[in-house]
Amino acid sequence: MGDPHVAALMAAFAVALKARTQQLTDQDVEDMRVKAEELLLKDHPAYPVIVRFSTMYEMERRNPEALALLGDELERGVRLAVSPPEPKLPFRSDIDG
């Protein structure tokens, strides 16, 4: 079986997509939050991103434009948590510019 935190991260990606396409329900957000609390350590980089989305959702759930932006932010935050950008190599100007 894979890493248990993958279910929480996949739930976050699904919520992000639903937020951007105006298909999000209160239950989707609650399920994502519960999975994050159960499966992610509090110091996991995606945890604060998920909690922030859940909190902001309560204030913006009737605003489709704000939800779309929050969905984009959630997806970016989880992507960065899963695979942070590689540092540029100062001696490889042919690759990094």
C-alpha positions as CSV (number, residue, x, y, z in Angstrom):
1,M,0.0,0.0,0.0
2,G,1.2,3.5,-0.8
3,D,1.8,6.4,1.5
4,P,-1.3,7.3,3.5
5,H,-0.9,11.0,2.9
6,V,-1.5,10.5,-0.8
7,A,-5.3,10.3,-0.2
8,A,-5.2,13.7,1.5
9,L,-3.2,15.2,-1.3
10,M,-5.5,13.7,-4.0
11,A,-8.6,15.0,-2.1
12,A,-7.0,18.5,-2.2
13,F,-6.4,18.3,-5.9
14,A,-10.0,17.2,-6.5
15,V,-11.3,20.1,-4.4
16,A,-9.1,22.6,-6.2
17,L,-10.5,21.4,-9.6
18,K,-14.1,21.5,-8.3
19,A,-13.6,25.0,-6.9
20,R,-12.3,26.2,-10.3
21,T,-15.3,24.6,-12.1
22,Q,-18.0,25.7,-9.7
23,Q,-18.8,22.1,-8.7
24,L,-17.6,22.3,-5.1
25,T,-19.8,21.2,-2.2
26,D,-19.5,21.8,1.5
27,Q,-19.1,18.0,1.9
28,D,-16.1,18.0,-0.5
29,V,-14.3,20.6,1.6
30,E,-15.2,18.8,4.9
31,D,-13.9,15.5,3.6
32,M,-10.6,17.1,2.4
33,R,-10.1,18.8,5.8
34,V,-10.8,15.6,7.7
35,K,-8.4,13.6,5.5
36,A,-5.7,16.2,6.0
37,E,-6.2,16.2,9.8
38,E,-6.1,12.4,9.9
39,L,-3.4,11.6,7.4
40,L,-1.0,14.5,7.3
41,L,1.4,15.6,10.0
42,K,0.8,19.1,11.1
43,D,4.3,20.0,9.8
44,H,3.6,18.6,6.3
45,P,4.0,21.5,3.8
46,A,0.5,20.9,2.3
47,Y,-1.3,20.9,5.7
48,P,-1.4,24.7,6.2
49,V,-2.5,25.2,2.5
50,I,-5.4,22.8,3.0
51,V,-6.4,24.4,6.3
52,R,-6.3,27.9,4.7
53,F,-8.5,26.8,1.8
54,S,-11.0,25.3,4.2
55,T,-11.1,28.5,6.3
56,M,-11.4,30.8,3.3
57,Y,-14.1,28.6,1.8
58,E,-16.4,29.4,4.7
59,M,-16.1,33.1,3.8
60,E,-16.1,32.9,0.0
61,R,-18.3,29.8,-0.8
62,R,-20.9,32.0,-2.5
63,N,-18.4,33.8,-4.7
64,P,-17.4,31.8,-7.8
65,E,-14.6,34.1,-8.8
66,A,-13.0,33.9,-5.3
67,L,-13.4,30.1,-5.2
68,A,-11.7,29.8,-8.6
69,L,-8.8,31.8,-7.2
70,L,-8.7,29.8,-4.0
71,G,-8.7,26.6,-6.1
72,D,-5.7,27.8,-8.1
73,E,-3.9,28.7,-4.8
74,L,-4.7,25.3,-3.3
75,E,-3.4,23.4,-6.3
76,R,-0.2,25.5,-6.5
77,G,0.4,25.1,-2.8
78,V,-0.1,21.3,-2.8
79,R,2.1,21.0,-6.0
80,L,4.9,22.9,-4.2
81,A,4.5,20.8,-1.1
82,V,4.8,17.6,-3.1
83,S,7.6,18.7,-5.4
84,P,9.4,21.9,-4.4
85,P,11.3,23.6,-7.2
86,E,14.8,22.5,-7.7
87,P,17.4,25.1,-6.8
88,K,19.3,26.7,-9.7
89,L,22.8,25.5,-10.1
90,P,25.2,28.5,-10.3
91,F,27.7,26.6,-12.4
92,R,25.1,25.6,-15.0
93,S,24.3,28.8,-16.8
94,D,23.7,26.9,-20.0
95,I,20.6,25.3,-18.4
96,D,19.4,27.9,-15.9
97,G,20.3,31.0,-18.0
